[in-house]
Amino acid sequence: MRLIRLSLVITALLPSVALADWFYAAAKIACDSKTDTLIIVNASAYNEAGIQKADERRGIYIPERNWPKANGVPRPKEHRCKTPSAEFIVRLSPVFARLETGDTLEVAVVRNGHIVLEYTSLDSDPDGLDPSSYVTSITVPASGEPVIHRSCQAKVHLGIKCRGEGPNSPIERTR
């Protein structure tokens, strides 16, 4: 009887243990006709808040381990969208870490046939120790330079204070 109770308790707890602090990397891509810009959002999150399923037709990409490969190397995927003044191609390539929780995506942007953003990692430090490694979003106007918004992810996870969280600016630790 004790063994049955113990197995029921363990079975009830397994789903919550399995979801504990699991990180889901994801990117959302959209063209905004009103502002004439391309917007790439790092939609990565922990647990249930994370996007757990890709929907590439709607611009949602996840670095899945079954990503198409050519000669063992992940092949970039392309997402196309248009604004009234520009045509954009976003190239996405996964970066796989030893553990899936460290996976991320790199993105590059082509606007009207010209590269305006070289491959940029959305999270080059999944542990959050490098304060300027986490890109929250990238906006690319129909003309002009891309704007990369960074966040001090470390402040959330490690209680580290940072300054310089402005567009295209480096972030430094203050504590």
N, C-alpha and C positions, 0 to 999 in steps of 0.2 A: 504494500500500500504506500509506503514511504517513497519507494522508487517511482511509482506512478505519479505521485504529487510532485516530486522533484523534476521528472521529465516534463510535466505540464508547465511548471514554472519556467524551465529552461526554454521550452518551445515558445512560450508567451514573450520571453525577453529577447529572443534571437532577432526578430525584425528591428527592434530599436538598437541593438548592438551593431547590426549590419549597416545601419544608416548613420552611425555616429561620426560626425565630422568628415563625411565623404565630400570631396571637392569635385564639382562638375564644371569643366572648362567649356565655354561656349562664346560665340560671337553672333551678333545680330547686325544685319546690313540692310539699309534702306535708303532710297533716294527721296528727298523731300522736295516736291515741286514748288511749294510755297516759298521756301527759303533758297531754292536752287542749289542745294548742297547734297552731298553724299554723307551719310552718317554711319559709322561703324562703332558699335557699342560692345564693350567687353561685358558679356552677360554671365560671366562665371560666378558661381555662388556655391555655398555649402548646403548639403542635405536637400530637403524638399524645396528650398528656394531656387535650386539650380534647375536649368533646362536639362532634362534627361533624354530628350529625343530630338534628333536633327530634323529640320524641315527646310531643305535647301531651296525649294521653290518660294518659300516665304522669307528667305535670307537668314535662316538659322543654321549655323554650322557648329559641329562638335568634333574635336579631334579623336575620332574613333579608331581603335586598333585595326579595324578592317578597312581602313582608308585605301583607295586604289593605289597600287604600286607599279612601278616600271623598273625592272631589274633590281627589285628589293628596296627601292627608294620611293617614299611617298610622292605621288604625282600631284602637283598643284591643281586645285579646283578653281573654277572661275564663276563669279556671280556678276551678272550684267544688269545695269539699270540706267534709266535716263531721267534727266531733269529737263526743263524747257531749253536750257542753254548748253548742256553737256551730256556726253555719253560716258559712262564709267564702267570699267572692268576692275573688279576686286579679285586678286589672286590670293588664295588661301592655301597654306601648307601647314600640316601638323608638325609639332615638335613633341616627340615622345620621350618621357622621362623613364627612369627605371621603374617607378611606380606610377600607375595611371593618375593618381592624385596630383602629379606634377606635370601632366600633359598640358599643352597650350597650343595656340595657333599663331602663325606669322601671317601678316597681311601686306600686300603691295597694291598700289592703286595706279591704274592707267586712266587718264582723262583725255578724251578726244584723240586717242592714239599715242599720247606721250606719257611716259612714266613720271608721276608727280610724287610718289612715295615708294621708296625702296622697301624691301621686306623688313617689317618691324614686328617684333614679338609683343604680344599682348601682355605677357607675364614672363619676363626672363629670369625671375627668381621666385619660384613657387613657395619658398619658405618665408618670404616677406622680410628678409634681412637687408636687402638693398632697397632703400626707400624710394628710389626713382625708377624701379623696374616695372611697376604696375600701370598699364595704360587703361584708363577707364573708358575713353572714347577718342575717336578720330573724326574730325569733320573736314570735308574737302569741298570748298566752294567751286562753283562753275568756272571761276577764274581766281587766281591768287594761290597762295601757299596752303598746304594742309595744316590743320591745327591739331596737335596731339595733347590731350588732357591726361595728366598723370595724377596718381594718388599715392599717398604714403600708406600702402597696405599694411606696413609694419605697425603703424599706430593703432590699427584695429586689433591686431593679433598679439602684439607684444607690449602695448602701452607706450610706444616710443613717440616722442613729439618730433614733428617735422615742420619745416617752413619752405615756402617757395612753391606751393601747389597751384601755380598759374599755368595757363596754356603755354606749351613749348618751353617751359622753364625747368631746370634741374631742381631736384628736391634734396635737401640736406637734413641730416639728423641734428637735432638740437639737444638731445638727451640720450 
